[in-house]
Amino acid sequence: MATVKGDVHDLGKNIVSVVLQCNNYEIIDLGVMVPCEKIIETAIKEKVDLIGLSGLITPSLDEMVHVAQELEKAGLKIPVMIGGATTSKAHTAVKLEKEYSAPIVYVNNASRGVTIAQSLLSKELKPAFVRKLKEEYAFARHIHELKYSKIQTVSFADANANAIRTDFAATKAPMPKFLGVKVLDLSVSELIRFIDWQAYYRSWEYKQDYRKLLGGLSIDTEADLINENGEKTASVPENASEPAVSLYFDSVKMLKRMESENLLGIKAVFGLFKAHREGFNDVVLETEDGEYRFNFLRDQRDLSSRQQANGSLADFIDVCDDAVGAMAINAGINLEDTVRKFNDEGDIYSSMLVQNLSYRLAEAASAYVHYLIRTEYWGYSSEPLNVDDILSGKFVGIRPAIGYPSCPDHKAKLALWDVMKVEENIGLRITDGYMMSPVSAVCAYIFANSDAKYVSNECIMPDQLEDYSGRTGTEIAELEKLLRNHLGYIPEGAESNEDGS
């Protein structure tokens, strides 16, 4: 099992590993940011039966293609299982299967890992499984072709002309009370109440509403549900899921350990700056060190039939006398040492608890810091502290995270790192693949305009990519890789089918 080069996300991989281990599979975990050469070398040396590759961000998809190509060059016939947030059946069918003559299987959740492994290693089951897999991939390629053939687009010039018309006189927030960069030290105890427990349970492969799983157990995260001796202080409802309740109490207990033993370490850095829009899609920041530029993208779908605008985040910044913010969260300052300690002790469950909780605490910190910015440092909102409203997004302003549809270019993180000195201030690094390390982290822009909303760059065409390349200084070929999931066309030379069509 390995997270591919350039990527540091490994929780999903670890869950799959544990599930397989519980079914008597021996796991060789190579960790994160694993070079292709090490994967192949280990596979040959250890005579493995299966290879598992994981990746979270878009550049990992290209690294997986590279690994598949090198496995084929090495003459290996070892089946490969693929997983991670950006992977998909379509990507596996279009990009990976043609590169490797042995089976490559997309695993969409940890619970399927055992069944797929059994099918790949069984002489009786494998032929029918592989035959059905090829049929599914052929269909996925067909759907992929149809997707691009049916896209209706507009030129970049027309998309800019159809920008969101923001009434800045009515919607622009006042200038921030605080201008500049600020670092915050945060504690687990002050963030617990901002944890999104639904997302937490989803990461453990629970699909139901966590409230139903807990049988209506009253979750007051400020109360002591676990006493100093580690004993439960709340009764468990009869209709609750026992494993789900057990996970909840184990998690609360671990949160207490994180606080008392400093197992994590959480810091935030944010910046609030005077800013103005330049052109249609650039926002220029005014800082003590000079001007910085945030470059944004714009959706190029033909939305005329819906009477909708072609949105860009830049639409919410005025051409003069405005402001914009940014933030970065590092919720894993001590995470690597803590995980290593638990793993060395053979306590894989605690290791996974810490990792999973650290991801949720990073998001919780993002929510909390954004609240402080709105009400104190920027000061444009006088909202009360209501956790339910905060978690459901019921507030003025947005914080679009880099790498998501509103701003999908992961490389844009570099500008935030420059303007806020992120690595120096909170120890958060960027890998060669523009992944944040440690992975329990968040980075986002902050917009205060009362009309600001998340936009979706579902369709980027060559004319915009050429313009964006000129604005950012990034080669078009690299952008096509970074933004592959948001392109409205198939890049030249990128085959979409086995016959080259």
N, C-alpha and C positions, 0 to 999 in steps of 0.2 A: 504494500500500500504506500502511495506517495502523493503528496501535493506537488504539482509540477513547478518547475523553475519559474521564479518571479512571483509566486503566490504563497501566502503564509496562512491561509485559512485551512483548518484541519478538523473542526468539530464534527462535521458530517462524516468525514473519513473515519474518525475515531469511533463514532456510533456504529458505523458499518462493521468496523473491526471487532468491536465488542460483541455484536450480534453474531458474527461469524465464529468468534472464539467460543461463545456459548454453545455453538453447534459443532465443536471439536475441530475447527479449522485452525491451523497454526498461522499466525500473522507475523510477517516481517515488516515492521513499520519504519520506513525511511524518513519520516518526518515531513517537513515543509521545504519549499524552494529547492526541490531535488533535481539536479541536472539529468538530462536524458541519458548521458553516459553511465551514471550511477544506477539508474533504473535497469538498464540492459545488463550491465555488469553483474548486478545482484541477481537478476532473474536467471542468468546463465549459471552463476556460481552456486546458487542455492537450489537450482533445478525446480523452480516454482511451478505450480499448476495453473495459477491465475495471477494476473496483474490488475491492481486497482489504481486508477488515476483520478485525482480530485483537483478541482479548481473553482474559484469563486468569481474572478473578474474576467472581462472579455479577452484580454491578451492571453489568458490561460488556454483559450480555445485554440489559438495558433500553436501554442507550445504542445498541446495534445496531438495536433496534426503532425508536428515535427517528431514526436515520440513514435507515432504510428509509422511514419516513413522510415525511421531508423530501425524499428523492430523488424520491418520487412527487409531492409538491407542486410540485417544481421541473420536473416533466414529463420527467424523464430516463428513458431506456430502456437504461442501461448495465448489463450483467450484473454481479452482485456475488458474490464468493467469500468465505465465512465460515470462520474457523478460530480455534482456541484451546482451552484445557483445558476450559472450562465449556460450550463450544458443542457442539451435537449435531444429528443429523438431526431428532430430535423437536422441539427448540426451533426449528429453522429452519422445520419444517413447520407447527408450531402458532402461532408468534408472528411469524415474519418474512414468509413467503410471501404472506399475505393483505394485507400492508402495501405491497407493491410489485409492479407489474404486469410488470416485467422479471424474468428468472430470478435467483433467489438460491440459491446452491449451497453446501452444507456440504462442506468439504474436510477429511477426517479425518487425512490425513498429507501431508507435503510431496511425496512421490513422485507423488501423484495430481494435483498442481497443473497440470502441463503438459498432461496428457490432458484435464482439464476445460477448461482455457483453449482448447485446440484445438477442442474440441467446441462451445464457446460462440461462437467466432469463425468457424467454418466454415459457409458457407451450406448445404452438403450435409449436414453432421452435426448441426447445431443443432436442426432440427425434431424428429427422432427422439429426440435427447438430452433436450430439454425435455419432450416427451411422456412419456418414461419417468420423468423426474424428478417430474413431477406425480403419476404413479401411485404412486411410492414415498412421496411426501409424504402422499398421501391415506391410504395404508396406515399410515404412521407416526402420523397423527392418530387413526386408528381404534384402534391399539394404546394410544395415550395415553389415550383415553377408557376403554378396558377396564381400564387400570391403576387408575384412580380408582374405577371401579365395583366392583372386586373387593377393595379395601382393607378389612380388618376392623380397627376401632379400638376403643379404650376411652376413657372420659372422662379428663380430666387428673387428677381426684381418684383414680380407680381406678389410673391409672398411678403416681401418687405412693404409693399404698398397696401397690403391687407393686414397690417400689424394691429395689435390691440390698441384701441383709442382710449388712452387713460386721461381722465379729467384731473390733471394735477392740482388745479386750484381747489378742488373739493376733496381730494384723496391723499395728497402728499403729507407725510408725517412731519412734525417739527424737527429741527436740527437736534441731533443727540445731545443730551446733557454732558455726556462724556465722549471725547474724541481721542482716539489712540488705541493702544493695545494693552490688554489687561490679562493677567494670569490668575487663576483661581485654584486653590487646593480644596478638594471636595472629599467628603467622607461617605462611607457606605450608609451610615445611619441616616443621613439627610437625603439620600437618594432612594431608599427602599420604597417609599410611598409612591414614587414615580415609575416603578417597574410595571411594564406591560405583561401581565401574567398570561394573557391569551397567547401572545407571541412566544412566550417562554415555553408553554405547553406544546405549541406547534413544533418547536424545535426538538422536542422529545417524541415526535411522531403522534401526538394526540391530536385528533381532528375535531373533537367535540368542544363545545363551550366549556371553558374550565370551571365555570360556576356550577354547571350540572355535574361535572366530574367530581367536584368537591361536595356535592349534595347540599348546596346552600350554606356551606361552612362560611361563617362571617369572617372575611379577611380584613382585619384591621392591622396593617403592616406596622403601625406604631405600637401595637400591643406586644407584650411578651408571650408569644405562643410557645416558646421554649424557655424553660427556666435555666438557671445556672448549671444544673446537673444534666442538661440535655434532655429533660423529660417534657412531654407534651403537657400544656396547660389548658388546652381546649378539647372538648369532646368531639368525637367524629360522628357525623350523621349516619344513620343506618343505610340510607340510599346512596351513599357516596361510593366512588370507585376507590377501593383500598390502595391500589398502586399509585393512583393520582394523589390521594391524600398523603401517602407516605413520601412521595416526591416533594410535595409542598413543604412538609415539616422538615425533611432533610435539607431542602433549599434554605428555609429560614434559619435552620441551625448553622448551615455553612455561611450564610450572610453574617451571622454573629461572629463566627470565627474570622471571617475576612476583616471585620472591624477590629476585633481585639488583638489579632495576631498580625495585622497589616499584611495580609496575603495578597493584596491587589495594588493599591496606590492609584489614585485618580486625580488627574489634573485637567484643567480646561484653559484654553487661551481664546480670546475673542478680540476682534478689532472693529471699531466703528469709525467711519471715515466720511468726510465730505466727498461728494461724487457728482458726476454728470454723465449723461449719455452722449456718445460721439457716434455719428452715423446712425445706423439702424440697430446694430447688435453689439456694440462695445460700450463698456462702462469704465470710465476713468476715475481712479481714486486719487485723492490729494492727501499725501502723508508728509510727515516731517522729513522723510528721505527722498521725497520727490513723487512723481506720478507713477502709478501702477495701473495696469489695464486688465480687466476681466473680459474675456471674449465669449460671446454666447451664440447659440445656434437657433435656427427657426424651422418649424415644421413646414414642409412643402407639399402636403396633401392638398388636393383640390377640395376645399371645404365650402365652395359656393352654394351647393345644394342644401347645405345645412345652415347657411348664412352665419358661419362662424369665422372668426379671425384666425390668421396664421400666427400663433403666439411665439414670443421669445421672452425670456426673463428680462431682457433689456427694456421691454416695453413699460416696465414699472419704475423706471428711473427717468427723471426729467432731464432736459438738455442743459439745465443750470440749477444751482442752489439746491441740490438734493443730497442724500446720504445713502450709504449702503454698509452692510456689515458682513462679517464672516466669523466662523468659529471652528475650533478643532478640539476634540475630546480624546484623551488617552486614559482609558480605564484598565490598563494592563501594565503599569509600570513595574510591578513585581511578578507579573503573571508567569513569565517563562520559568523563573526560579521555583515558583509555587507548583506549577504543573510538573516540573522535573522531579521535585521532592516527592509528590504523591505517586508519580509513575515509578520512581526508584523503590518506593515502599510497597509497590504492587497494588496500590489503592486507586485503581482506574476509575471507579465510580466517583470518588472525591475529585479526581482530576477533571472529569467531565462536568461535574457540578460547577467547579470554579470557572472553567472556560465558558460554559453556557451562561452562568450568572454574570460574568464579566461583560458579555455582549449586551445583555439586557441593561446592565448598569451604565454602559456607554450611552445607550439610547435614553436612559433615565436622566443621565447628566445633561444630555443634549436638550431634553425637554425643560429641565430645571434652569439651566443657564439661559435658555431662550426666554423663559419667564422673567428672570432677573434683568435681562436686557430690556425687554418690553416695559417693565414697570419701574426700573431703577436707573440703569445706565443710559439707555436711550430715553426712557421715561415718557413714551407716547401713549401708554395705556395705564389705566388705573384699575385694571381688573383684579378681583379678589383671587386668592390662591385656591383654585378649585381643581383638584387632580383629575377628576373625570373629564372636565372641559379641556384641560391641557392635553390629556392623552387622546381625546377625540378631535383635537384640532380646532376647538371652538374659541378662537382668539384672532385678533387682528394681526396680519403679517404672516410670512411663510419663511421656512428655513430649508430650501431645496438642497439635498445632499448631492455632492459631486459623484457622478457615476450612474445616477438614476435618470429617467427620461427627460426631466427638465433641463439637465446639464450633463449629458452622457459621456463627455470626454474626460476620462480619468486623469489625463495629463494636465488638465486644468488645475489640479491640486498644487502643482509647482508654484503657481502664482500666489496661492494662499500661504504656502510655506515661506516664500520670500517676504511677503508683506507683514506677516505676523511672527516670523522667526520661530516657526512651530517646533522644529526639532530642538533648537536651543532652549526654548521655553518649557516644553513639556515632554521632550524625549521621544516624540512620535516621528518615525522615519518613513520614507517612501522607497519601495523596492524598485528594481529596474523595470518592473511591469506596472509601476504606478499604484501598487497596493500599499496600504498603510500597515505598518508594523510597530507594535503588536496589533493584531487584527481586531481586538476589542476597542474600536475607535470609531469616531464620526468626524466628518468634516463637511461643512455646509456654508452656503451663503445666507445672508439675512436681509430680507426685504420688509419694509415697514409700511408701504403704501396700503391703504385700506382696501384697494381693489386687487391687490396682488394675489395671484393664484398659481398653482402648479401647472405648467404647460407640458406637452408631450411631443418630443421630437421623434415622431414615428417614421418620418420620411425625409431623408436628406439626399439631395441629388448632386450630380457632378459640378454644376455651376456654383452651388453654395460651397461645396467642399474646396473648390479652387479658391474662392474668396476667403474661406476660413483658413486655408493653408497660408495664404499671403498675410493674414492678420496675426496668425500664431507662430509662423516660422516653422511649421511642421510639414514634412513631406506628405503629399497626397497618399502615397502608398501606405505610410504609417497610419494616417487618419482612417483609411479604409479598413485597417485591421482594428483600430481602437473603437471605431463606430460601426462595426459590421452589423450589429443587431438593429441599427437605426437607419441603414441605407435603404433607399427606395429603388435600388438597382443592383445588379450583380456586377462587381468590378471586373474589368477586362482581364482575361487570363484566369479568372477564378471559375473553374468548371463547376457546373451545378448538376451534371449528370454524367453517367459513365461514357456516353457517346460524345460528350463535349458540348452538348446543346445548352 
